[in-house]
Amino acid sequence: MSRDSTHIEWLRMMFGTAEAERIRQLYGVGGTRDGRVVFWQRDSEGRLRTGKVMAYDPTSGRRTKGAGACDWVHSIMLRQGRLDEPYNLVQCLYGEHLLKREEYASATVAIVESYKTAHVGAILLPDMVWMAVDSLQGLTAERLAPLRGRDVVLYPDEGRGEEIWR
């Protein structure tokens, strides 16, 4: 079983234990000893690419900022000498591993910017496959290639998101 994180605590508070656990299992959400969440990036073949480690406030559900609030598993491993250099990270869509699941074989894919938004979307509209690009600039042809032939809906963040994604 994965460690708990403040993000999962927030999901539990907002949507209940069953939904929080469903999201934890569906996306393989991890946690660190100090309660930060690990959003693992697995590609459509199930290969682990990296994990983004982030701190969240368990009450508001908002990201916390400051030193150590955000990191990457591959960067941590490089600093610890546990990963050979040079390491060439090729990111994929967060949630891309869900494309091979039978229940999502013909489901529309919903693309959002943040991992947290993908989780909330998966709770509120579970008939869609929710994925995240991690940043407005993360919507690239390379990352979208596994979606060829699928119906895709983009949900950019407020502000310049729609303009940038158009």
C-alpha positions as CSV (number, residue, x, y, z in Angstrom):
1,M,0.0,0.0,0.0
2,S,1.2,3.5,-0.8
3,R,2.0,6.1,1.8
4,D,-0.6,8.7,2.5
5,S,-0.2,12.2,1.3
6,T,-1.8,15.6,2.1
7,H,-3.3,15.5,-1.5
8,I,-5.1,12.2,-0.8
9,E,-6.2,13.6,2.6
10,W,-7.8,16.5,0.8
11,L,-9.5,14.2,-1.7
12,R,-10.8,12.2,1.2
13,M,-12.1,15.2,2.9
14,M,-13.8,16.6,-0.3
15,F,-15.1,13.4,-1.9
16,G,-14.9,10.6,0.7
17,T,-12.6,7.8,1.4
18,A,-13.9,5.5,-1.4
19,E,-13.3,8.1,-4.1
20,A,-9.9,9.1,-2.7
21,E,-8.8,5.4,-2.7
22,R,-10.2,4.8,-6.2
23,I,-8.0,7.7,-7.5
24,R,-5.0,6.5,-5.5
25,Q,-5.3,3.1,-7.1
26,L,-6.3,4.3,-10.6
27,Y,-3.4,6.7,-11.0
28,G,-0.9,4.9,-8.7
29,V,-0.6,8.0,-6.5
30,G,2.3,7.8,-4.1
31,G,3.3,9.7,-1.0
32,T,6.5,10.6,0.8
33,R,7.4,10.3,4.5
34,D,6.6,14.0,5.0
35,G,3.2,13.8,3.3
36,R,4.1,15.2,-0.1
37,V,2.3,13.5,-3.0
38,V,4.1,11.6,-5.8
39,F,2.4,11.9,-9.2
40,W,3.9,9.0,-11.2
41,Q,4.1,9.3,-15.0
42,R,3.5,6.0,-16.6
43,D,3.3,5.8,-20.4
44,S,0.7,3.8,-22.4
45,E,3.0,0.7,-22.2
46,G,3.1,1.0,-18.4
47,R,6.7,2.1,-18.3
48,L,7.6,4.5,-15.4
49,R,9.0,7.8,-16.8
50,T,9.4,9.8,-13.6
51,G,7.3,11.1,-10.7
52,K,6.6,14.7,-9.7
53,V,6.8,15.3,-5.9
54,M,4.6,18.1,-4.6
55,A,3.5,19.5,-1.3
56,Y,-0.2,20.3,-0.8
57,D,-2.1,21.9,2.1
58,P,-4.5,19.1,3.3
59,T,-7.2,21.6,4.2
60,S,-7.4,23.9,1.2
61,G,-6.0,21.4,-1.3
62,R,-3.7,24.1,-2.7
63,R,-0.1,23.6,-3.6
64,T,2.3,24.9,-1.1
65,K,5.3,26.8,-2.4
66,G,8.8,27.3,-1.1
67,A,11.9,25.3,-0.7
68,G,11.3,21.5,-1.2
69,A,7.6,21.9,-2.2
70,C,8.2,20.6,-5.7
71,D,10.8,18.1,-7.0
72,W,11.1,15.2,-9.5
73,V,12.0,11.6,-8.6
74,H,14.6,11.4,-11.3
75,S,16.3,14.6,-10.0
76,I,16.3,13.2,-6.5
77,M,17.8,9.9,-7.7
78,L,20.5,11.8,-9.7
79,R,21.4,13.8,-6.6
80,Q,21.7,10.6,-4.6
81,G,23.8,8.9,-7.2
82,R,21.1,6.2,-7.8
83,L,20.6,7.1,-11.5
84,D,23.2,7.0,-14.2
85,E,24.0,10.3,-16.0
86,P,23.3,11.4,-18.5
87,Y,19.6,10.8,-17.9
88,N,17.3,11.7,-20.7
89,L,13.8,12.3,-19.4
90,V,11.0,12.0,-22.0
91,Q,7.8,13.0,-20.3
92,C,4.4,11.6,-21.1
93,L,0.8,12.6,-20.3
94,Y,0.0,12.0,-16.6
95,G,-2.6,9.2,-16.7
96,E,-1.5,7.9,-20.1
97,H,-1.2,4.4,-18.6
98,L,-5.1,4.4,-18.4
99,L,-5.4,4.2,-22.2
100,K,-4.9,0.4,-22.1
101,R,-7.6,-0.3,-19.5
102,E,-10.6,-2.1,-20.9
103,E,-13.1,0.3,-19.2
104,Y,-11.6,3.2,-21.1
105,A,-11.2,1.6,-24.5
106,S,-13.6,3.9,-26.2
107,A,-13.8,6.7,-23.6
108,T,-13.3,10.3,-24.5
109,V,-9.9,11.6,-23.2
110,A,-10.0,14.8,-21.2
111,I,-6.8,16.8,-21.1
112,V,-6.1,19.3,-18.3
113,E,-3.1,21.1,-17.1
114,S,-2.7,19.9,-13.5
115,Y,-2.6,16.5,-11.9
116,K,-5.0,17.6,-9.2
117,T,-7.6,18.7,-11.8
118,A,-7.3,15.3,-13.5
119,H,-8.1,13.6,-10.2
120,V,-11.1,15.9,-9.6
121,G,-12.3,15.4,-13.1
122,A,-12.0,11.6,-12.8
123,I,-14.2,11.8,-9.7
124,L,-16.8,14.2,-11.1
125,L,-17.0,12.7,-14.7
126,P,-15.7,9.2,-14.4
127,D,-16.7,8.1,-17.9
128,M,-13.9,10.1,-19.4
129,V,-10.2,9.3,-19.2
130,W,-8.6,12.3,-17.4
131,M,-5.0,13.2,-18.2
132,A,-2.7,16.1,-17.4
133,V,0.1,17.8,-19.3
134,D,1.6,19.5,-16.2
135,S,1.9,22.9,-17.8
136,L,0.3,25.0,-20.5
137,Q,3.4,24.4,-22.7
138,G,3.2,20.6,-22.1
139,L,0.6,20.1,-24.8
140,T,2.9,18.9,-27.5
141,A,2.5,16.7,-30.5
142,E,4.9,14.1,-29.0
143,R,2.9,13.8,-25.8
144,L,-0.4,13.7,-27.7
145,A,0.7,10.9,-30.1
146,P,-0.7,8.0,-28.0
147,L,-4.1,9.6,-28.4
148,R,-4.2,9.2,-32.1
149,G,-7.7,8.0,-33.1
150,R,-9.3,8.9,-29.8
151,D,-11.9,11.6,-29.1
152,V,-10.1,14.3,-27.0
153,V,-11.4,17.3,-25.2
154,L,-9.1,20.0,-23.9
155,Y,-9.9,21.8,-20.6
156,P,-7.3,24.6,-20.3
157,D,-6.9,26.6,-17.2
158,E,-8.5,30.0,-17.0
159,G,-6.7,33.0,-18.4
160,R,-4.3,32.5,-21.3
161,G,-4.7,28.7,-21.4
162,E,-7.3,28.6,-24.1
163,E,-5.3,31.0,-26.3
164,I,-2.1,29.0,-25.8
165,W,-3.7,25.6,-26.4
166,R,-5.6,26.8,-29.5
